[in-house]
Amino acid sequence: MLLTQFGRLDVLVNNAAVLGNIHDHDVRRAALHRKLELELTGKLYAMRHMKCQWNAWKQIGPKRMVEAFLPLLQSSQSPSIVNASSLVGKLEVPHGAKGWPLAYAISKASLNAYTRILAKKLPSFKVICVYPGYVKTDMGHNIGLLTPEEGAESPVRLALLPDDGPSGLFFSQKEVSSFE
């Protein structure tokens, strides 16, 4: 439909994530029944009833989205890709951002790296990574600080920056930040 109606795509916003935890009743039953324990970094932990999905990167699919829409983006005179990330995906996780599931952090760190790779691979594109703020979403049990409309402000503003605007950078809301 985009191809026939518009012939191009100017902006692609990747805004998806998974927590990476799914309830696994079989693992819980086995742990309770057999009292299994795992040794992790020298400490013993009881096997948890949650199982981490390590393929979270494949599930959220930003790479698949870029690949699917690349021909339409290449038809644009000012293509932009904006990836919604998180402070949890930074190499040096800020104190207040700790406690998120590992698969979520890995998926966001992968997205941050993919942003930098795309910016180098597609120099005529504007490719940006942005932490929009802590937004009230179902995934976060609606306890965020920003409404979805407020959370959309930074990604939209960055997507509409001039063609000679920044690329390959991480933004924390409206300010350039480091990936570390």
For each residue, the residues with C-beta under 8 A, 3 or more apart:
1: 4 5
2: 5 6 8 9 72
3: 6 7 72
4: 1 7
5: 1 2
6: 2 3 9
7: 3 4 72 75
8: 2 72 73 75 76
9: 2 6 12 69 72 73 75 76 79
10: 73 76 78 79 80
11: 79 80 81 82 159 160
12: 9 65 66 69 73 79 80 81 82
13: 81 82 83 84 155 159
14: 60 62 65 66 81 82 83 84 111
15: 84 155
16: 60 61 62 84
17: 60 84 86 104 107 108 139
18: 53 56 59 60 103 104 107
19: 100 101 103 104 139
20: 52 53 54 56 101 102 103 104 106 107
21: 50 51 52 53 101 103
22: 50 51 53
23: 28 49 50
24: 27 28 49 50 51
25: 28 29 49
26: 29 30
27: 24 30 31 47 48 49 50 51
28: 23 24 25 31 32 49
29: 25 26 32 33
30: 26 27 33 34 36 47
31: 27 28 34 35 36 46 47 48 49
32: 28 29 35
33: 29 30
34: 30 31
35: 31 32 46
36: 30 31 46 47
37: 44 45 46 47
38: 44 45 47
39: 42 43 44 45
40: 43 45
41:
42: 39
43: 39 40
44: 37 38 39
45: 37 38 39 40 48
46: 31 35 36 37
47: 27 30 31 36 37 38
48: 27 31 45
49: 23 24 25 27 28 31
50: 21 22 23 24 27
51: 21 22 24 27
52: 20 21 101 102 103
53: 18 20 21 22 56 59 103
54: 20 103 106
55: 58 59
56: 18 20 53 59 60 103 104 106 107
57: 60 63 106 107 110 111
58: 55 61
59: 18 53 55 56 107
60: 14 16 17 18 56 57 107 111
61: 16 58 64 65
62: 14 16 65 66 83 111 114
63: 57 66 67 114
64: 61 67 68
65: 12 14 61 62 68 69
66: 12 14 62 63 69 70 73 81 118
67: 63 64 70
68: 64 65
69: 9 12 65 66 72 73
70: 66 67 73 74
71: 74 75
72: 2 3 7 8 9 69 75 76
73: 8 9 10 12 66 69 70 76 79 81 125
74: 70 71 79
75: 7 8 9 71 72
76: 8 9 10 72 73 79
77: 163
78: 10 126 163
79: 9 10 11 12 73 74 76 122 124 125 126
80: 10 11 12 125 126 127 128 158 159 160 161
81: 11 12 13 14 66 73 115 118 122 125 126 127 128
82: 11 12 13 14 128 129 130 155 158 159
83: 13 14 62 111 112 114 115 127 128 129 130
84: 13 14 15 16 17 130 131 132 155
85: 89 108 111 112 115 129 130 131 170
86: 17 89 97 100 104 105 108 131
87: 90 93 94 96 97 131 172
88: 93 97 98 100 104 105 108
89: 85 86 105 107 108 109 110 111 112
90: 87 93 94 97 109 112 170 177 178 179 180
91: 109 179 180
92: 180
93: 87 88 90 97 98 105
94: 87 90 97 98
95: 98
96: 87
97: 86 87 88 90 93 94 100
98: 88 93 94 95
99:
100: 19 86 88 97 104 105
101: 19 20 21 52 104 105
102: 20 52 105 106
103: 18 19 20 21 52 53 54 56 106 107
104: 17 18 19 20 56 86 88 100 101 107 108
105: 86 88 89 93 100 101 102 108 109
106: 20 54 56 57 102 103 109 110
107: 17 18 20 56 57 59 60 89 103 104 110 111
108: 17 85 86 88 89 104 105 111 112
109: 89 90 91 105 106 112 113
110: 57 89 106 107 113 114
111: 14 57 60 62 83 85 89 107 108 114 115 129
112: 83 85 89 90 108 109 115 116 129 170 179
113: 109 110 116 117
114: 62 63 83 110 111 117 118
115: 81 83 85 111 112 118 119 127 128 129 168 170
116: 112 113 119 120 168 179
117: 113 114 120 121
118: 66 81 114 115 121 122 125 127 168
119: 115 116 122 123 125 127 167 168
120: 116 117 123 168
121: 117 118
122: 79 81 118 119 125 127
123: 119 120 167
124: 79
125: 73 79 80 81 118 119 122 167
126: 78 79 80 81 161 163 165 166 167
127: 80 81 83 115 118 119 122 167 168
128: 80 81 82 83 115 158 159 166 167 168 169 171
129: 82 83 85 111 112 115 169 170 171 179
130: 82 83 84 85 154 155 158 170 171 172 173
131: 84 85 86 87 170 171 172 173 177
132: 84 135 146 151 152 153 154 155 173
133: 144 145 146 150 151 154 173
134: 140 144 145 146
135: 132 140 144 145 146 147 148 150 151
136: 140 142 143 144 145 146 147 148 151
137: 140 142 144 148
138: 141 142
139: 17 19
140: 134 135 136 137 143 144
141: 138
142: 136 137 138
143: 136 140
144: 133 134 135 136 137 140 151
145: 133 134 135 136
146: 132 133 134 135 136 150 151
147: 135 136 150 151
148: 135 136 137 151 152
149: 152 153
150: 133 135 146 147 153
151: 132 133 135 136 144 146 147 148 154 155
152: 132 148 149 155 156
153: 132 149 150 156 157
154: 130 132 133 151 157 158 171 173 174
155: 13 15 82 84 130 132 151 152 158 159
156: 152 153 159 160
157: 153 154 160 161 174
158: 80 82 128 130 154 155 161 165 171
159: 11 13 80 82 128 155 156
160: 11 80 156 157
161: 80 126 157 158 165 166
162: 165
163: 77 78 126
164:
165: 126 158 161 162
166: 126 128 161 169 176
167: 119 123 125 126 127 128
168: 115 116 118 119 120 127 128
169: 128 129 166 176
170: 85 90 112 115 129 130 131 176 177 178 179
171: 128 129 130 131 154 158 174 175 176 177
172: 87 130 131 175 177
173: 130 131 132 133 154
174: 154 157 171
175: 171 172
176: 166 169 170 171
177: 90 131 170 171 172
178: 90 170
179: 90 91 112 116 129 170
180: 90 91 92
